[in-house]
Amino acid sequence: MRVDIISIFPEYFAPLDVSLMGKARERGILDIHLHQLRDWTHDVHKSVDDTPYGGGPGMVMKPEVWGEAVDAVIEDGRAVFGKDALPRLIVPTPSGRPFTQKVALEYAEEPWLLFAPARYEGIDSRVVAEYGERLRADEVSIGDYVLAGGEAAVLVMVEAVGRLLPGVLGNARSVADDSFAPGAMANLLEGPVYTKPPVWRGHEVPEVLLSGHHGRIARWRRDEALRRTLARRPELVARLDRDGLDKHDRRVIEEFGERREERPEERAGERPEERRSAAASRTSFRAAPEDMAD
């Protein structure tokens, strides 16, 4: 996969030289090209921003600079992919669609990604409108908060996508067990993990993990994923496919709801919307009598 990143701080991406991403680059799995946006300016100050139309605080990144930069990077990439090739343009912004594991998997199928991280108040909106007509352009958010710039968001996305590429992880099965991974882990958080020693400072590893019984271990991990999701992200449970839940899954959800109802003091600090989400998760997946008969 080729990844191009245009930024006024290309040095921000030094972390991509270390750990898994660094190894992926050494092996040629991930081909990352960094570009200094100011190289496409034409004034003595190398200005990339100007005041916003309509007034207001902050500055907006200029469309003509970004246009020249994106066009030049596309032409450079076409020398590798062919004269008609186009990258998928990704612009990090808090107002974009949420970046999820599903989106990371989608991007991992692409041969060429181009990231355009903004600073200040963002990039002139005409840039995304222009390239949205010529190629696939996505505005993407990594969370409901605002950063000083989009570079940190690009680091997050490149690592999330890069680790999914074949040959990057030592054990390819790790991807299937990730939180939010499509399949059995969709809309679930991964449960707790342990290693040696079996007892540390009085804390013991759950006995089932020492049993060697693969079926019981798999069941325990599934149960813990459900319990952790119910406790920490109850709104995700409402998104679970009920037809994909077995009797044991539904029993775990039911039992968790009953324990929460028995101990209201544990929920004293929850916000009203959290209590509503928890209640919704209980009612949405209340097991039918025939499911509980055994």
N, C-alpha and C positions, 0 to 999 in steps of 0.2 A: 504494500500500500504506500502511495505517495501522500504526504501531508505538507501543504504549504501554509505558512503562517506569516501574515503581514502585520507588523506592529511597530510602534515608536519605541518599544523596549524589547528588541529581540533577545537581549541578554537575560531577560526574565525566564527564558526557557532552558536555562542550564540544567535544571533537574531532569530533562529528557535525555541527558547523557549518562545517567546512572541507573542502577537497579535493572528491572525487567525491560524498561524502555531503552536503556543504553545497550543492553545485550541484543534486543531486537534490531536496533539500528546497526550494530556490528555485524549481525548475521544477514542483513539486507532484507529483513522482513518488513521493517518500517523505514521508509525513506523520507526524512524530515528536512524541509528547506525553510530557512528563516529569512525574512525580508524586512529591511528598514523602510517604513512608510515614507520617511522624510527624503529618501532618494528620489521621489517623484515630485518634489516641490520645485518651484522655479524662482523663489524670492530669496534674498540674502539671509533672512531669518529662518528659512525652512519651515514656514508656518503650515500647520495642518488643520487649524481651527479658526473659527470666526464667531462673531456674536449672532445669537439666534434671531430670526425674523419673528416679530411679534413681541419682542422684549423678553425679559425674564433673566434669572441668574444663569451663570455658567456659559460655556462655549460649546459649539457644535462642530464636529469634524467635517471638513469641506468635501463636497462630492467630487470635484475635479481631480483632487489628489488621489482619492480612493479609486476613482474610475481608471486613471492611468496605471495605478499600481496593480489592480486586478487584471486589467487587460494584458499588462506585461507578464504577469505571472502565468496567466493562461497560455500565452504564446510560448513561454519557456517550457511549460508542461507538455504542450503539444509536440515538442521535439522528441518526447519520449513516447507518448500515447498515440500520436497521429494527429493530422491537421484538423480533424473534426471532433476531437475529444474535448470534453468539458468536465470540470470538477464539480463537486457538490459544495456550494458556498454555505458556510455556517457562520452566523453573526451572533455572538453571545449578547443577550440583553435580558433584564428582569421581566420585560414585557413579552418574551417569547414563549413558545410552547415548552412544557416541562421536559427536561432531559431525564430519561429513565433508562433502565436496563434494556427495555425493548428497543428504544431509540439507539442505544449503543450497539446492539446487535444489528440493527438496520444499517448503521454507518459502517460496521465492520465488513459488510458485503460490498462496500464501494471500493473501487481501485484508487480513487483520487479525491481527497478532501482539501478544501481551502478555507482556512479560518481567518476571520476579520475581526479581531478584538478591538473594541472602541475604548476611548477615554473621554473625559469631560462629560457632556450631556448625551453623548452618543454620536452616531454617524448620520449625516443628512439622510432622511428617509427615502429620498429619490434614488439612492444607491441600491437599496434592496429592491425597489420597484423596477429599476432598470435591469438588474441582473435576474430578477424573478421572471422576466420575459424571455431571457436568453438561456437560462440554465435553472437547475433546481437550487433555490436559495431558501435557507431556513433561518428564522430567528429563534434562538433556543435559550431557555433559562435553566440554570442549575439549582435554583432555589428562590424562595420568596424573601430575598434580601438584596441589597445593593452593594457592589464592590467598588473600589477606586478605579478599576479598569477591568476589561474583559480577559486579560492575560491569565489570571488565576482560573477562570472558567475554562479556558482552552486547555490548560494543563489537566484539569479534571477530566475533560472529555477525551483528550488524546490518550490518557492512561486507561480510562474505562473502555475505550474502543480498542486500543493497542493490545491489551491483555487478552482480547477475544480472538486475535489473529492466530491462525494455526502455527504452532511451533514456538509461541511466546511463553506459555505456561509449561512447567515441567510435567504437570499432570492435567491432561485435557479435560478429565472428568470434573475438575474443580469448578469449571464454569457452570455445570449443571446443578451444583449444590449451592451456588451463590444466592444471597438474598435477592428476591424479585426475578430470578431466572425463569424463563418460560418453562412450562411443564408443571411438575409437582411443587416447585417453589414460587410459582406466580403469586404475587400479592402476599408473600410471606417473608418474614425476617428469619435469617438463619439463627438456630439456637446456640447455646453455649458450647464451647470446645475446650478440651483438656489435653495435657501431655504429662510425661513423667515429671516428678514422682507421683505415686498414687495418693500420698498424703502430704500436704504442704501447709505448715502452720496450723494444723488441726483441721484443715479443709480437705475432705476426701473426694476423690473422683467417683461419680455415680457408679454403683456396682455393675450395672448393666453393661457399661462400656468395657469392663474387664472380663466379661463373661465369654467373649468369643462367639456369641450367638448372633449371627448377622441379621436374622429376622427381627429379633428383639431390639437390637441396636438401631436398625432402620426405623422401627416403630417409635422408639424413644425419641429419636431425632425429629421425627415428624411431629410428635406430641409437643416437644419443647419449642419447635418453630411456631406451632399454633399458639401455645401459651404466651410466648414472648410477643407475638404479633398482637394478641388480644390485650396484653398489658401495656404495650408501648405505642402501637398504631392500630387502635380498634377500628378506625375508619377503613383500613385495608380489608378487614375480615368481611365487611359487607360486599366487597367486590369479588369474593371467592365464588367459583362456580359450584353451586350446591350439588349439581349432578356429579361433580367430581369428588365429592366428599364421601368417605365410607362411614360405616356406623361408628367406628372408633373415633374418627374426626369429629363427628357431631356430638358424641358423648363428651369429648374434651371441651368443646365449646360450651356445651350445656353446663358442665361441672364448673367451668370457670365463671360463668354468669351467676351460678348459684352461690359460689364463694364470695363474689363481689357484693351480692345482695345481703349476705350474712354479715359482712364487715364494712358498713358504710363509712366508718371512720377513716379507712384507707383512701377514700375518695374525697375527703374534705377539701383538699387543695386543688381539685380538678376544676377547670373552667366549665361553665354550663354546656358549651358545645362538645367538650370531651365526654361529659356524662351522657349527652344525647347520642354521641357516636357509639359509646359502649352499649347503651340500651338498644340501639338499632342493630348492633352486631348480635345481641342475644336473641332479639325477636326474629331477625331475618333467618336465623339458622336453628330455630327451636326444632328439636327432633320430633318426628311423628311417633305415636305410641308403638307402632310396629317396629320402629328402628331401635327402640330401647328394650324390646321384649326379652332379648337375650343378654 
